[in-house]
Amino acid sequence: MPIFEYRCDDCGASFEKLMRRDETDGLECPACGQKHLTQQFSTFAAHAGSPAARAAAPACPSGMCSNPAFCGRN
């Protein structure tokens, strides 16, 4: 099942929900209980492993990343 990200139009709270796409009936904000929600674009899914995203990532402050597979800077 995918994780969907939502933002409440009433209180501004953001949250994630693990569910099927057809399970959106009855979905409400966990902070205020309202049902006025906007589904957000998941940036993780869009560029998680792309070479362009790694090239655009800022360099580690130390100059040496602790996880070279993550940022590709080493």
N, C-alpha and C positions, 0 to 999 in steps of 0.2 A: 504494500500500500504506500502511496506517496504522501509526503508531508506538504501541506498547503499552508501558506502564510496569509494572514488576514490583518487588517487594520480596522478598528472600530470607528465609524463615522461620527459617533456621538462623543466618546470620551478620548479618542486618539490612541488607545492601547493597541499594541501589536502583539500577536500571538501566533503560534504554529499549531496545526492540528493534523494528526495522522489519521487519514480516512480515505475512502473511495470517493471518486468525484460525484457519484450519485447519492452520497450521504449528506448533502448540504442542507436538507430540510431540518429545521429546528436548531441550526447552528447559531450560537449567541456568544457575545463577548464575555469572557470569564471575569472581567473587571467590573462591568456595569450591568450585564444581563441583556443589553439591547441586541437587536438582530440586524441593525444597519451596518453591514460589513462590506469592505472592499477587499477583494483578493489581490495580494501583492505579487509582484514579479520576483521570483526566487533567483537572486544573483548567483548563488552557489551552483545551481544546476546549469546556468548559462555559460560559465567560464571556468569550471572547477579544474580542468586539466589542460586547457588550451595553451599552446606555446605563446600566443599573443598576451594572454593574461599573466603568464610568468614573466615575460619581458617587460610588461608595464608595471610589475610589482616593485615597490621601493626596495632598495638594497638594505640589508640588515645593518643596524648601527655599528656593530662590531666588525663588519666586513666579512664575517664568517657565519653562515647560517647553521643552526644546530640540526636542521633537517633539510639537506640538499635536494631531496626528492620533491619537497614542497615548493621551494621558490626557485630552484635551479641556478642559484647565484654562485655556487662553489665550483 
